[in-house]
Amino acid sequence: MTSESVKMNIGFVALLTCTLLVGSTLGTKLGQPPKPPCKPGFSQNFYTVIVSRDILRGQSILKGTTLSSERVKFESCLHNREVVFVSSDPAFSVRSDGSVYVEQEVANLSKPVQFMVTARGLRDTRIWETTVKLAVAGHAPSIPLTQVGIEEMLSRAWDSQPRLIKFPRKHLRSSSSNSLRRQKRDWVIPPINVPENSRGPFPQMLVRIRSDQDVTVGIRYSITGAGADQPPSDIYSIDPVNGKMFVTKPLDREERASYHLRAHAVDMNGNQVENPIDLYIYVIDMNDNRPEFQNQVYNGSVDEGSKPGSSVMQVTAGDADDFTTANGMVRYRILSQTPHNPIPNMFTINSETGDIITVAAGLDREKVSQYTIIVQATDMEGNLNYGLSNTATALISITDINDNPPELTDKTFSGEVPENKVNVVVTNLTVVDRDQPHSVNWNAVYRIASGDPSGHFTVRTNPVTNEGMLTVVKPVDFEMNRAFMLMVVVSNQAHLASGIQSSLSSTAGVTISVQDVNEPPVFPVNPKLIRFEEGVPAGTTLTVFSAQDPDHFIHQTVRYSKLSDPANWLRINRTNGQISTMALLDRESMYVKNNVYEATFLAFDNGKSGAPQASGTGTLQIYLIDVNDNAPVLMPREGQVCERARPASRVNITASDADGDPNVGPFVFELPSFPASVRRNWTVSRLNGDYAQLRLKIPYLESGFYDIPVFVSDSGNPPLSNRSVIRIKVCPCDDNGDCSATGAVAAAGLGTGAIIAILICIIILLTMVLIFVMWMKRREKERQAKPLLIDPEDDVRDNILKYDEEGGGEEDQDYDLSQLQQPESLDHIINKPAGVRRVDERPVIAESQYPVRPSLPHPGDIGDFIIDGLRAADNDPTAPPYDSLLVFDYEGSGSTAGSVSSLNSSSSGDQDYDYLNDWGPRFKKLADLYGGGEEN
């Protein structure tokens, strides 16, 4: 191939940055974490290489020139085995170290160049492929972008296709050896270019493949590879007889930019006639994709007052078409700006990068806070006639800067405040700021420049209204300052922008009038501390605790009273505040804390000029100086020692004194000389200033209780003494020095005889209780042993049976049932007036007392019990049935029952009723009626 045949004319110039990323890994290194399984192959299926004009040097690219500083890397996973790279274009090659070289001199690059790079191992039958495209960016196309130009480009692409491709000659063997010797090819099969989105008709012929041996041998042709018999399959086909190769459907470059097929020629028996040849098919890009913005709405901002050329934001649109051609080269422009203030073109956009910048001054947030920009992206390098376009919206917010100083609404403000009040708002300072509300450029900061040297006032900012609240933080005194003249300055939290001057309206004067109020009297020294000895007599004057009235312009009288005196020791003179005592002051009192006694007094004025009374309090602290007025006492008051003197048998005693130093210890302990037995039997020895030991002086002392007097004296001047009696229990002790049980009893004063007498009395008492219990049980058994004379089931007693009463007849349904019932109480009978009374009522007299029947009577007593019960029943007029006539209510007429009067006695003749007289008083009335008829 001659140098003229490899000269290429494309119009793009840029730096060649061939990034044929091919990585060769040698396995996981020792000590590193395990990596994912190795997958051999190229990192990309398509690479675009941008060639710089510096490499051309104004002439041509010389043979041996390295086109890229980057190395070709390939992931082989072959463990240090070599990988060979083969280029489909003999003008370029990739060496084993990954360097891309120019194999033949290239005079010019006026149009893009594509070629395939194949990688294969020396001992591996697999191959990997990728496509490399060389282009010069930024060079205008040589053909005008018109419809005619586009058609011409397509026709050139088709016209440049080889119509006939022959199989190259086979490799020849060297005459001197059996090794293969490569013979130089007669031609290089150029790539086949197919435009995408072709309208057909399909199948559409691409090339014809032919073998020189088809004259003598019947040849059958076939193709293999991705697009033929591999996914995506059935895109390309070949006539097996004449070798014509077809494309069966429209291609899409955005899905696949190139194909690598292999053509085969075999005889009728399937034997290989020719070595397979490589066919490279490139899909020519068409402008079939619009630019697409990454976002439909972009948000940006720029400070108000920014100078022309200030960057605002960037919009970005991508195009799926080939970006090395005009189909994928996007250009930007601004379609509209809203609003048009101050001019319609406040912004411009970089047509290539999409950067939006300002082109005019005058951005003012207070006038326009946001601009809406419509941006258009067009491919074909912005050609509006043939390029495809898309739009997006850019919202540009004008950010606030502190270009407006705060201004007070008035030059002077005024207010008034009562004296002695704090946290009172005197007046509100109103301010106007045109910057963005509630920002650091708007928030006001107030400062008192002059007129308040003592710091009585401060100005706080209202966070909602931005007003300044002039507040009293330190009480003001009408008698010292009746008015204040303040100078207040307002500013912002943020400094003013460069070149902005403060306004004269940022300063104002404030006049404050102080109102006089009736102030309470004040004690000059509060609290007041005085020192006095305790024990001063009642009526002693301690001090004068007087108060002053701060109201100099109002003459008022101050009076005093006692507010708090816990021990009620003091009194105060009502007019002059003189403090005197009413009782002795005692330092040891519970009301004295740390030698100080506190009392509180009240001073109040008379509230003239219509003002109410005002009062103030003062505290008087009396420090009481201790005097020796308390004698020491001993503790404990009881003890225990053994009757026989032992080293450990002793009583420890402690002296305490309510006074303080130096009127306390060291103490002196001693025993009295009378009675003489105390010093004869006992001795006391001091251990230290506060402690002493009392123990037996003799070897043995009889058990019992002994009262030992002990004198103790303090160290006061003069000293005070006290006689304390300690009750000591002397008892026999065991080996451990503790009192034994018998010893304790003996020590309590009970002898052996007394103890025996107490035990005998207890035994006699228990014996009597036991005898009484046994007698009661025996008597109970005797009573239970007497059987009844009759069967309990046949035992008939005089029992009153109460039955329910029935109502009247069928026609007498309106009746009073209570008249037929036995009365529950006798109140209505007792209170009934004299006159006719019911004879069926129970007589109101005392009831007879019946004998009580035992549960199990004795057989000899049953007869007497029956006679006594009968006698009581005969003499009981209250027992039913009452000895009287019964009155029945009328039951109505028409009863189905027969008349009772129709009943006659079944007996005839006279009957003797004299036996009724033998039945007792209960039947006396009946006997009189029937038995005595003849006499009457």
PyMOL commands that set and color helices and strands:
alter all, ss='L'
color gray80, all
select helices_A, chain A and resi 4-6+53-56+147-159+212-215+326-328+380-382+504-506+676-681+741-747+752-785+792-794+817-820+827-830+862-874+900-902+914-919+921-931
alter helices_A, ss='H'
color red, helices_A
select strands_A, chain A and resi 8-9+46-50+83-87+92-94+100-102+109-110+113-121+127-135+164-166+172-173+180-181+192-195+204-210+220-225+236-238+244-247+258-266+272-284+292-293+297-303+311-314+317-318+331-338+347-349+355-358+370-378+389-399+407-408+412-418+425-429+431-432+444-450+457-461+468-472+483-492+507-515+528-533+541-544+559-564+570-572+578-581+596-604+615-625+633-635+638-642+651-656+668-670+682-686+691-696+704-713+721-731
alter strands_A, ss='S'
color yellow, strands_A
deselect
rebuild
show_as cartoon
